[in-house]
Amino acid sequence: MATFLYRLGRLAFRRRRLVTLLWILVLAGLGLGAVNTSGNAIDTFTVPGSQSQQALDLLGKEFPQASASGAGARVVFQTADGKKITSGSAKTEVDALVAELKTAPQVASVSDPYVSGTVSKDGTIAYTQVTYKVAQADVSEAAKDALHKVADEGDKAGLTVSVGGTAVKEKATTGPTELIGIAVAAVVLVITFGSLAAGGLPLLTAIFGVAMAMLSITIATHLWNLSSSAPTLALMLGLAVAIDYALFIVSRYRNELKDGQDPEEAVGRALGTAGSAVVFAGLTVIIALAGLSVIGIRMMTDIGLSAAFAVAIAVLIALTLLPAMLGFAGKRITKGRLKNGRMRRLERGEGESMGVRWGRFVTRNPVKMLAVSVVGLLALAVPALSLETAMPDDSVAAPASSARVAYDTVTQGFGAGYNGPLTVVVDARGSDNAKTAAADAVTLLGTMDDVASVSPAQFNASGDVALIRAVPKSSPNSQETIDLVSGIRDHGTAFTKDTGADMMVTGTTALNIDVATKLSDALVPYLAVVVGLALVLLLLVFRSLLVPLKAVVGFLLSLCATLGVVVAVFQWGWLAGALGVEQSAPITSILPIFLVGVVFGLAMDYEVFLVTRMREAYVHGAEPTEAVVAGFRHSARVVTAAAIIMISVFGGFLLDDVLLVKSIGLGLASAVLFDAFVVRMTLVPAVMTLLGHRAWALPKWLDRFLPNVDVEGEKLRHALAEQQDADPESDGRHESLTPASPGRS
C-alpha cells in the first residue's frame, strides 16, 4: 500500500498539469450533466416487506383514484367567538373555499367536511382532506400557492384557516449553513500552518471534491429519485472529511520538506505514510455509511450511499489532485508570513508544543485521566437512558407555524387520533363473500378499545378489495396507537381463517410504526456488521488486538455521550432556545442508527491518524510511552485542527430548518468533540501508557496469517534507505522500489 501510494504521489506530482486538467474536465462534464437533468427527490419512506408497504402497493393498483402514494394536505377551518361553522356566512365561505380547492393544480380529490362528517361536535371546527395526483416531492409551487391563497381568503372572511400535511412541507435544501464551516475551516487552516498557501490547498481541493460529489448526486437523483435529505448529508460529511484528509497529507508533506527531501520525494513519502492512513480511515467511514443500506429502508440507503460516495471522492481527490496541487506549490508551502513567534521557535526545535506537553501530562497520570474521561462521558450519557424515538409529524412543527396550528386545532375539535387515521385494507380476492368480510372487519375495528370511529367500507371497481378508515383515540406517536396497530394485526390471522380475506393496516401512522420497528430491529445487526468489518481493517492497520478493541470501546463511550446530548437538547429541551430548537419532541427514529454508523467512521478516522504515528515511532524503536508522546508531537496539532473544522462544519447545520438535519448536525458535532478531545486525546494515550508493550502484541499465528499493509510506511522507508545506500547520488529520487523487511512490529 505505502509503496503504491508513494509512486502514485510522485506520478501526480510530475504530471500535475495533466492530472489537474483531467479532474477539471471531469468536473465540467458532471456540471453539464447536472444542468441538463431534472431529478425528482423523494421524501416518503418505503419499507419493503412490511404490511403497511404491501397494503400501500395494493391500494395503488386497486384504488388509483385515491392516489395512495400521492401527497396530501389538510385545510382546517375554525370560527371565532364560538360561532357555528355549519350555517350562515361561515358555511357559505367554507363551501366556496372547498370548491376552489377542487380546481387547484394537481389535486385528485377534496373531501366535503359537511358530507364526510369532519365537523366538530360543537360546530366551530371543520376540515377538508386534499389528495394530490403526485408525490410530495412533485407538488408544484402553483399547487402550494393555491393552498396558501385559500388560507388567506378564509382569514379575510373572518375564519381561522390553517394548512398541514405532506403537500406543504418544504423540500430539504442546502442553504448557507455550509459556508460557516468553510469560513471557520479557512481560519483554522491558516492558523495551523501559518501560511495562506498551506491553509488554502486543503480547502480548495475539498471544495472541488464536494462539488464533484454534489453534481454526481444530482445526476443520480435524475436516475433513481434519491431522498431529498441525501445531498445535504453528503455535503455535510463530504466537506468535513475532505478538509481533514487533505490537512493530514499537507502536514506530512511539510514535515518531509523540513527533513530535507525535495518536493517530489516529499509528496511521495507523504502519500506513502499519511496517504495510507487516509485510505484506511476513509474505508472505515465508507463501510459505516454504506452499511446503512442493509437496513432495508430506502431513505437510509440513499443517505448512506450518497454520503459514502462523497467520502470516496474525498479520498480520491486527496490521493491524486492534492499531490498535483502540491507540485504547483512546491516549497512555497512551508513559507508563511502569518507564523507567530512560538511557531517559529518550534520549527527551530526550541521548546515543546502544547500537544507534546499534554501527551506527557496524560502519560504521567494515566489512571486519573482515564477515570475522569470515562466518568465524564458516562455522566453525559445519562439522558440517553430516557431516549424516545418517533417519526416526525406536524406535532413537532414550530409552534406558530400553520402546520402546527392545524394539528392543534384538529386535536381540539376532534381528538388527537384524527391527526393520524389508520387505513385498513381488506383484500377479499380470496374470500367467498367480499362484502361480508369487509363488514366483519368494520365490526371488529369498532370493538377495539382505542378506536374512536370507523368509516364504512369503500370497494374498488371489481368489488373485492375494501378500504376502511379507523381513527384512534390517541395521538399518532403514542404507545396506545402503536398497541392498536399491533392489535389489529394480531387479529389478522384469525380474520383470514374465518373469512378467507386478508386484513392489513397502512397509512402514514402505520408506516411510521413499521419504520421505527425495522430500525430498532436492525440496530444490533448493523452495529455488528459495521464494527466487525472495521475491526478487521484496524487489525490490518495496527497489527494488534488490543488497539482495535480499545478503539471500539472509545467509540461506544462517544456514542452514548452523543445520544445523551441529543436527548437533553431535543427531547428534554435543555439549551433548546440557544440552539434554535423550537419544539421538544421524541428523537427522529432514523437518528440513532445513523449516528452509530457515522460516529463510528469518524471515530476511527482520528484513531488511525493519531495512533499510526504512535506505531510508526514504536516500530522505529521508541519505548511505548515515548511512542505515545511522539504521536502527539506529530499529530496533536493537526488532529485538533481537523476536529475544530469538523465541529464547525457540523455545527453550522444547526441553522438548518429541517429538524432531522439540525439534530444530525448537533449529534455529529458533539461526537467529534467527545471523540477527538476526550477519547482520542485523553483516554487513548492513558490506555496505551497502561498497556505498554502489550498494546502492540499480536499472536504469532495471526501475525503470519495477516497481510502486512504497511500503513505507517516502514517497508517503504527501508526500501528507500537501501536504494539510497546503493546509489548515494540518487538525491532521494527512487523510480523502482522493492519493499524490505520492517523493523519491530
Summary of the structure (lengths in Angstrom):
residues: 745
radius of gyration: 30.2
end to end distance: 16.6
largest distance: 102.9
contacts: 2796
relative contact order: 0.12
helix: 68%
strand: 8%
